[in-house]
Amino acid sequence: MECIAIINQKGGVGKTATSVNLGVALAERGKRMLLIDLDPQGHLTTHLGLDSHAKGAGIYEVLTSNLPLESAIHPCSANVSVVPAQIDLAAAEMELVSVVGREVILRDALYGAAWPYDIVVIDCPPSLGVLTLNALATATRVLIPLQPHFLALQGVGKLLETVLLVSRRINPRISVAGMVISMYETGTRLAGEVIDDLSAFLDAARETPVPWRSARIMQTRIRRNVKLAESPSYGQSIFEYAPRSNGALDYLALADEVLALLNGQCDNPSEVVEGAAPAAEAVAPEPAIRRMETAPPIPRTPPQAAPAPAKVVS
């Protein structure tokens, strides 16, 4: 069973839209999916037509009250089940502060039983707190949705540092599968520059023992599409709301790309998964990677404006 964490601590980059629509697209391809809403805002829950303010079992009870995960699973549609988030999840960070092993509660709940699912998708909160650490401790793969703007790159370095620490101390199998370019507008020079700089940053890590050494920029671009923005208000995925839209086509293409990536993974769990960090014992002696070495390139100097034409004095 694969577990994919969709993560970016910057909000508004298409994280929940990717969690929902990639999950449903994989279900359309025949995969049995479990979607876990780990964001206290409950946007994935709402996006799929469930009430994030309703009382009932959800991920909060799993994390704070030892509720078995199966008791919090809600069937949603064909091949898709959901572990919802209610508003109570906002208090979980504080409640778990003094709990021993708080970073691995979700991992123990998920891997402590056999499940009928092929892939688990976790929608992470826009932060790097205890909830996100639970997702990273559980995940085998990480996907980072990213707008092609330079400001969207600023937090990626800190996020990758966190993934590196988790791979060394908690979850040596985790790997960064790639970056998903969302809200993409074709033909813009800025998008091309950001993608080029991000590609150069990833290429520079190919020979280093870091979890993103085999990460890629996914070839599928999620184009800016009003139907994607409208579908959450109807409690539907893009495939229910507008199945012929560009958004639906893009997420189906992304699902095919993700499946191709997953099918290339080695089967032996004792082997190092391509793109993952080596086992904790092997990487412990490695020197700490400084912040600037893990951050994407700093935006280039803007082009100088052409000088104004000289006035002609008559």
N, C-alpha and C positions, 0 to 999 in steps of 0.2 A: 504494500500500500504506500503510495506516494503522498506526501503532505507538502503543500505549497503555501508559503506565507506571502501574501501580497502586502508590501510594506513601503511606506515613505512617511517620514515624520512631518513632511510639509503637507498641509491640507490643500484640497482643490486641485489635485493632479490626476483625478480619475481612478483613485485607489478602489473605492467601493464599486464603481461602475465596472471596473475590471474584475473584481472578485465575483460579482454577480454574473456578469455576462460571459466571462470566461468559464465559470463553473457550469452555467446552463449550456454553453456551447459544447463543452466536453460531454455533458449528458446527451446532447443531440448526437454526438459521435458514439454513443453507446456506453459511456463510462458511468458507473454508479458513483454518484457524487455526494459528499457531505460538506456543507458550507458552515463554517463557524464564525459567528459575529463576535469579535473581540473588541469592538469599538464601543465605548459607552454611549456614543451618539445613536447607536442602533440603526444606522442608515442601511446596512445590508438587510436587517430584519424588515424595515419598512419597505425597502425596494422590492422585496418578495411578497408583499401584501400582508405581512404579520404586524401586529400592534406592539411596538416597543415599549408602550406604557402599560400594557396589560400585565396582570399578575399571573404568575405561572413559572414553571421550571425553565431555567435558561442557564447560560454560561456562568452567571454570577453564583448560582447555587453550587455549580460544579467546583468552582474555584474556592469558595469560602465555607461551604457546608458539607463537603465530601459527598455531594450527590453523585450517584453513578451517571456517567455520561449518557448512557442509553435512556435514562429518565428525562433528559433534556432535549432529546431529538424529536423534531417535528417534521413529518413528511410534508413536502411542499408541492411537488409535481413528479411526473415520471422521471425516475432516476435521480431525483434531487431531494435531499433532506437537509434540514437546517437546525443548528443550535442557536437560538435567538439570543439577543442581548436586550435586557430591560434597563430602565433608567438607574436601577440599583447598582449596575456595574460601575458607575462613576465612583462609588465608595470603596470598590475592591482594592484599589491601590493602597489606601490608608489601612484597610483592615488586614492586608497581607504583609505589612511592613515587618512585623515581629514574628512571622511564621517561618519556621525552619524549612528550607527546601521550597520556598515560595516560587522560585523560577521554573520548577519542573512539575507543578501540579497538573497542568494540562497534559504534559507528556505522559505522566503516569496514568492519567484517566483514559487517554486515547490508546496507548499501547498496552494497557492492562487487560485487554479483552480482544477477541476476534471480531472483526466487523465485515459486513457484506459490501464494503465500499472499495472502489478502485483508487480514488483520489480524494484527498481532503484539501479544501481551500480555506485558509484563515484570512479574514479581513482584519488587519491590525489597526490599532488606534494611531492617530497622528502624533505620536510621542515615542520616547525610548524608555518607558518605565517598565514596571513589573509585568504588565499585561503583554507588552511587546516581547519582553524576555521570555515569557511563557510560549509565545508563538515561535520564537527562534529556537528555543530548546526542543520544540516538537517537530519543526519543519525539516524536511530533507532538501527542499529547494526554496529559493527566495526569488521572487519577481519584484522588480522595482518599477512601478509606473512613474513616468517622468514627462513633464511638459518640456518642449524644446525651447526653454528660456534659460538664460544664464543664471538667474536667481534660483531657478529650480535645482541647479547643480550644487548650490552652496551646502545643503545639508547632507548630500550623498557621502561626503568623506566621513562625517561623524557616524552615519548609518553603517558604513562599511567597517569602521573601527569596531563598532558594537558587534557586528557579525563575526569579525575576527576573534574578539574576546570570547564570544559564545562558542565558537568552533574549538578554541583551545581548552576551555574550562568545563563546558557542559555538553556540547553536541558536536563531536568531531566529524559527523557525517554531513553536516549542512554545507550547501554550496549555493552561490549566487548564480542562478541560471541565466539571468539576463535583465536587461532594461527594456521596458515597453514604452515606446513613444506614444503619448496620448494627446488628444486635442490638437492633432497635427493639421497644419494648413499647408497644402502643397504650394510649391513655387516661392516660398519665402526664403530669403538669404539667411536670416537669423537661424531658422530651423536647421539649415544645412551646416552652418558654422558650429552650432551646439553639438550636433551629431558627430561632426568630424572631430571636435575636441574630445568628446566622450569616447569615441573609438580609439583615439590616440592614447588616452588614459588607460583603457582596458588592455590595449596591445602591450603597453609597458609592463603589465603585471603578468604576462604569459609565463615567465620563467621564475616567478616568485611563489613561495608556499603560502598563498592566501586563498580564501574561499571563493574569490572572484577571478581566479586565474583563467578559468575557461568561460567566464561570462561573456555574453554577446549582446549587442543591440538587436532585438528581435526585428526581423525583416518586415513584419507586418506593422504598419503604422495605423493607429486608431485615429481616423480622421475626425475633426470637429464636426458634430452632427446634432442638429436640434432634437432629433428623435431620441437620442441617448439622454439628453437633458430632460425630456418630457416623461420618459417611461417611469421613473421612480414615483411620480405623483399619481400614477395609476396602479402602483403596486405590482408592476410587471417587469419582466426582463425585456430586453430589446427584441427578443425572438417572439414574444407574445404581442408586444405593442406594435412593432413595425418590422416584420420578418424580412421585408425586401429592402430595407434601408441600408445605407452605407455602413451604419453602425453594426447591423447584424452580419453583414458580409465580412467586415473587418474582424469581428470577434470569432467568427467561424474560421477564418484564415489563421488567426492567432492560436486557436485551439489545435488546429492541424500542426502548426509549428511546434507548439508545446508537446504534443504527443510524439512527434518525430524526435524531439530532444529527449523525452523520457525513455523512449524505446532504445536509445543508444546507451543507456546506463548499464553498468556491469551488474550481474545478478548476484554475485557473491558478496554478502554483507561485510565480510572481513576484508575485502579489497577496498581501496580508496576509490570513491566515486569520482569520476572525472569532474573537475571543478571544485571538489571539496578539499578542505584542509587535511593534511595527514593526521594520523592519530595524535592524541594529546601529548603522548610521551615524546613524539618526534619533533613537535613544534615548540615545546616548552622552552628549549634553550635559545630559540630564535630571538634576536633583539627586537624590542618593541619598535613598531613602525610609527614614525612621527606623523603628526597630523597632516602636514603639507605633502607627505608622500602618499597619503591615502585619498587626498582630496582631488577632484577633477581640476582641470586647468582654470586659472584665473582668467576672467574675460579679457580679451585683447584690448589694446588701446583703440578707441574709436577713431574712424577716419577724420582727418581734418577737413573742415568746411572750406570750400573754394573761396579765395579772397574776393571781396566785392569789387566790381570794376571801378576804376578811378573816374572821378567826375571830371568832365571836360569843362574848363573855365573859358568862357567866351570873352 
